[in-house]
Amino acid sequence: MLAALCKPARRVSAPPQHRQQSPTIMSNAVRPAEHVPVLVEQVVQLLEPGPAQIVVDCTCGLAGHSLA
């Protein structure tokens, strides 16, 4: 069920005329993706896992919405 909620990320690009006007902006935008969890302590405290339980970060994409 959770897998149905997590859709593959869509690739969004600028219109062709923007790419031609600002090639340096586009070239600097290509960086490796990195996931930085920001609510680890709060989530673990809320879920209260036992000693033998495992908590898995299953966010979709890079979870940028959680930074807000």
C-alpha positions as CSV (number, residue, x, y, z in Angstrom):
1,M,0.0,0.0,0.0
2,L,2.8,2.5,0.9
3,A,4.5,1.7,-2.4
4,A,1.4,2.9,-4.2
5,L,1.8,6.3,-2.5
6,C,5.4,6.8,-3.5
7,K,5.5,7.7,-7.2
8,P,8.8,8.0,-9.1
9,A,10.2,11.6,-9.0
10,R,9.4,13.6,-12.1
11,R,12.3,15.3,-13.9
12,V,11.4,19.0,-14.4
13,S,13.5,21.1,-16.7
14,A,13.4,24.7,-17.8
15,P,11.9,25.7,-21.2
16,P,14.4,25.4,-24.1
17,Q,14.7,29.2,-24.4
18,H,15.8,29.5,-20.7
19,R,18.5,26.8,-21.2
20,Q,20.0,28.7,-24.1
21,Q,20.1,31.9,-22.2
22,S,21.7,30.6,-19.0
23,P,23.9,27.6,-19.7
24,T,26.0,28.2,-16.6
25,I,22.9,28.0,-14.3
26,M,21.9,24.6,-15.8
27,S,25.4,23.2,-15.6
28,N,25.8,24.2,-11.9
29,A,22.4,22.7,-11.1
30,V,23.6,19.1,-11.7
31,R,24.8,17.8,-8.3
32,P,24.5,14.4,-6.7
33,A,21.3,14.0,-4.7
34,E,21.7,13.7,-0.9
35,H,19.1,12.8,1.6
36,V,19.6,14.6,5.0
37,P,17.1,13.4,7.6
38,V,15.9,16.4,9.7
39,L,13.4,14.8,12.1
40,V,15.1,11.6,13.2
41,E,14.9,12.2,16.9
42,Q,11.3,13.4,16.8
43,V,10.1,10.4,14.7
44,V,11.9,7.9,16.9
45,Q,10.5,9.5,20.0
46,L,7.0,9.5,18.5
47,L,7.2,5.8,17.4
48,E,8.9,4.6,20.6
49,P,10.5,1.5,19.0
50,G,11.5,-1.3,21.3
51,P,15.1,-2.7,21.6
52,A,14.5,-5.3,18.9
53,Q,12.5,-3.1,16.5
54,I,13.9,-1.3,13.5
55,V,12.8,2.2,12.2
56,V,13.2,2.7,8.5
57,D,13.2,6.1,6.7
58,C,10.8,5.6,3.8
59,T,10.4,9.1,2.6
60,C,9.7,9.6,-1.1
61,G,12.2,11.6,-3.1
62,L,14.5,13.8,-1.0
63,A,11.9,14.9,1.5
64,G,12.5,18.6,0.9
65,H,9.0,19.3,2.2
66,S,10.0,18.2,5.7
67,L,12.5,21.2,5.8
68,A,9.5,23.6,5.8
